[in-house]
Amino acid sequence: MKINKKGFTAIELLISLAIMSISLGSIYSLYMSFIRTCTKEGVKINVQQSVRSGLDMMIRDIRLAGLDSTGSDDFGIVAATTQRIQFTADRDMDGELDDADASDGIDEPDMEHIAYEYDGNSTLKMSLYKADGTLEVSDTMVENVTDLTFTYYDSDDDTTSILDDIRTVEIRMTIQKPSGRDDQVSRTLVKRVKCRNLEYN
């Protein structure tokens, strides 16, 4: 039997190339799967943080609705629809509804007349008003919103649309963002806010 000392035969090279191609294809497939998973998880985290931060800010402000340090009965919920809530609170405890003035930045007194609103076009907006109800400034708070719903409850935990009867506000917000070519990540959070100050008005 004669031994070939010149190198590999063509068949041996073809078999080696086939094995290497299969191995590289498997490695590439695993790598792409890992990248897709990392991208999707990153988007999930981002969506979750957006929903939470938007809700936390609204909850903090809505909880103050009706804050009235002097008992003047001038503070409370001004408007309440399924996609918009507008309210007042004496945040600086001076007994007066202060004008919002965004020209020098936004301070606590500037946030005494505030509204949160879903524009129906993927944006949650926060608006600040002057004491007479004139809009001072409106800004985007959260983007990629696909749903924002406010539901209002009275002291018996029944739904209500009567402004003076509102004691609790339920906020339901959904945010959706793309994660990859055809995939979407969506998160919905629902929170109830007890408007403690409205009980005393």
C-alpha positions as CSV (number, residue, x, y, z in Angstrom):
1,M,0.0,0.0,0.0
2,K,1.3,3.4,-1.0
3,I,1.1,6.3,1.5
4,N,0.4,9.8,0.2
5,K,3.0,12.1,1.7
6,K,2.0,15.2,-0.3
7,G,-1.1,16.3,1.8
8,F,-4.8,15.8,2.0
9,T,-6.9,14.4,-0.7
10,A,-9.8,16.4,-2.3
11,I,-12.3,14.2,-0.5
12,E,-10.7,14.8,2.9
13,L,-10.7,18.6,2.2
14,L,-14.4,18.5,1.2
15,I,-15.3,16.6,4.3
16,S,-13.3,19.0,6.5
17,L,-15.0,22.0,4.9
18,A,-18.4,20.5,5.3
19,I,-17.8,19.8,9.0
20,M,-16.4,23.3,9.5
21,S,-19.3,24.9,7.7
22,I,-21.8,23.0,9.9
23,S,-19.9,24.0,13.0
24,L,-19.7,27.7,12.0
25,G,-23.3,27.7,11.0
26,S,-24.3,26.4,14.5
27,I,-22.1,28.9,16.2
28,Y,-23.5,31.8,14.2
29,S,-27.0,30.7,14.9
30,L,-26.3,30.5,18.6
31,Y,-24.7,33.9,18.5
32,M,-27.6,35.5,16.6
33,S,-30.1,33.9,19.1
34,F,-28.0,35.4,22.0
35,I,-28.0,38.9,20.4
36,R,-31.8,38.8,19.8
37,T,-32.4,37.7,23.4
38,C,-30.1,40.4,24.7
39,T,-31.8,43.0,22.6
40,K,-35.3,41.9,23.6
41,E,-34.3,41.8,27.3
42,G,-32.8,45.3,27.0
43,V,-36.0,46.6,25.5
44,K,-38.1,44.9,28.1
45,I,-36.1,46.6,30.9
46,N,-36.4,50.0,29.1
47,V,-40.2,49.6,28.6
48,Q,-40.6,48.5,32.3
49,Q,-38.6,51.6,33.5
50,S,-40.6,53.9,31.2
51,V,-43.9,52.6,32.5
52,R,-42.8,52.8,36.2
53,S,-41.3,56.2,36.0
54,G,-44.3,57.7,34.2
55,L,-46.7,56.1,36.7
56,D,-44.6,57.1,39.7
57,M,-44.6,60.7,38.7
58,M,-48.3,60.8,38.1
59,I,-49.0,58.9,41.4
60,R,-47.0,61.4,43.4
61,D,-48.8,64.4,41.9
62,I,-52.3,62.9,41.9
63,R,-51.9,61.9,45.6
64,L,-51.5,65.7,46.3
65,A,-54.7,66.6,44.5
66,G,-56.9,68.8,46.7
67,L,-54.1,69.7,49.1
68,D,-55.6,72.8,50.8
69,S,-53.6,74.1,53.8
70,T,-56.2,76.8,54.7
71,G,-59.4,74.9,54.0
72,S,-60.4,77.4,51.3
73,D,-62.0,74.7,49.2
74,D,-60.2,76.2,46.1
75,F,-58.2,73.0,45.4
76,G,-59.2,69.7,43.9
77,I,-59.9,67.9,40.7
78,V,-60.7,70.3,37.8
79,A,-61.3,67.8,35.0
80,A,-61.5,64.0,34.8
81,T,-61.9,62.0,31.7
82,T,-60.7,58.5,30.7
83,Q,-57.5,59.9,29.1
84,R,-57.0,63.2,31.0
85,I,-56.9,64.3,34.6
86,Q,-56.4,68.0,35.7
87,F,-56.2,69.0,39.3
88,T,-54.9,71.6,41.7
89,A,-53.0,71.4,45.0
90,D,-51.5,74.0,47.3
91,R,-48.0,72.6,47.1
92,D,-46.3,75.6,48.7
93,M,-48.9,75.7,51.5
94,D,-49.6,79.5,51.1
95,G,-53.4,79.1,50.6
96,E,-53.3,80.5,47.1
97,L,-53.3,78.9,43.7
98,D,-50.1,80.2,42.1
99,D,-49.4,80.9,38.5
100,A,-47.1,78.5,36.7
101,D,-44.1,80.3,35.4
102,A,-41.7,78.0,33.4
103,S,-39.5,80.9,32.3
104,D,-37.2,80.5,35.3
105,G,-37.4,76.7,35.5
106,I,-40.1,74.6,37.2
107,D,-40.4,74.9,41.0
108,E,-42.9,73.4,43.4
109,P,-45.3,76.4,43.2
110,D,-45.4,76.1,39.4
111,M,-47.0,72.6,39.8
112,E,-50.1,73.7,41.7
113,H,-52.3,73.4,38.6
114,I,-51.3,70.4,36.6
115,A,-52.8,67.9,34.0
116,Y,-51.7,64.6,32.7
117,E,-53.1,63.6,29.3
118,Y,-52.7,60.9,26.7
119,D,-52.8,62.5,23.3
120,G,-54.0,59.3,21.5
121,N,-50.8,59.4,19.5
122,S,-48.3,57.5,21.7
123,T,-47.4,60.4,24.0
124,L,-48.2,61.1,27.7
125,K,-48.1,64.8,28.3
126,M,-47.8,66.8,31.5
127,S,-49.2,70.4,31.3
128,L,-48.8,73.2,33.8
129,Y,-51.4,76.0,34.1
130,K,-51.7,79.5,35.5
131,A,-54.2,80.1,38.2
132,D,-56.8,81.3,35.6
133,G,-56.5,78.0,33.7
134,T,-54.3,79.4,30.9
135,L,-51.8,76.9,29.7
136,E,-48.2,77.8,30.7
137,V,-46.2,74.8,29.4
138,S,-46.9,71.3,28.1
139,D,-44.2,68.7,27.7
140,T,-43.8,65.1,26.7
141,M,-43.4,62.9,29.7
142,V,-43.4,59.4,28.3
143,E,-43.4,58.2,24.6
144,N,-44.5,54.9,23.0
145,V,-47.7,54.9,25.0
146,T,-50.3,52.7,23.4
147,D,-52.9,53.1,26.1
148,L,-53.5,55.3,29.1
149,T,-56.8,55.1,31.0
150,F,-58.0,56.9,34.2
151,T,-60.8,55.4,36.1
152,Y,-62.3,57.3,39.1
153,Y,-63.8,55.9,42.2
154,D,-65.8,57.4,45.1
155,S,-65.5,56.7,48.8
156,D,-67.6,53.5,48.4
157,D,-65.2,52.3,45.7
158,D,-67.9,52.7,43.0
159,T,-66.9,54.3,39.7
160,T,-67.9,57.9,39.4
161,S,-67.6,60.8,37.0
162,I,-68.7,63.4,39.6
163,L,-65.6,65.5,40.4
164,D,-66.5,66.2,44.0
165,D,-67.1,62.5,44.7
166,I,-63.7,61.3,43.4
167,R,-61.5,59.8,46.1
168,T,-59.4,57.2,44.2
169,V,-57.9,57.3,40.7
170,E,-56.9,54.1,38.9
171,I,-54.2,54.5,36.2
172,R,-53.7,51.9,33.5
173,M,-50.7,52.6,31.2
174,T,-49.3,50.4,28.4
175,I,-46.1,51.1,26.6
176,Q,-44.9,49.2,23.5
177,K,-41.5,49.4,21.8
178,P,-40.0,47.5,18.9
179,S,-37.4,44.9,19.8
180,G,-35.8,43.5,16.7
181,R,-37.2,43.2,13.2
182,D,-40.8,42.1,13.7
183,D,-41.0,41.8,17.5
184,Q,-42.7,44.2,19.9
185,V,-42.3,44.4,23.7
186,S,-45.3,45.6,25.6
187,R,-45.8,46.3,29.3
188,T,-49.0,47.3,31.2
189,L,-49.1,48.5,34.7
190,V,-52.2,49.4,36.7
191,K,-52.0,51.4,40.0
192,R,-54.6,52.9,42.3
193,V,-54.0,56.2,43.9
194,K,-55.8,57.3,47.0
195,C,-56.4,61.1,46.9
196,R,-56.1,61.6,50.6
197,N,-56.6,65.3,50.5
198,L,-59.9,65.1,48.7
199,E,-61.5,63.5,51.7
200,Y,-61.2,66.8,53.6
201,N,-62.6,69.1,50.9
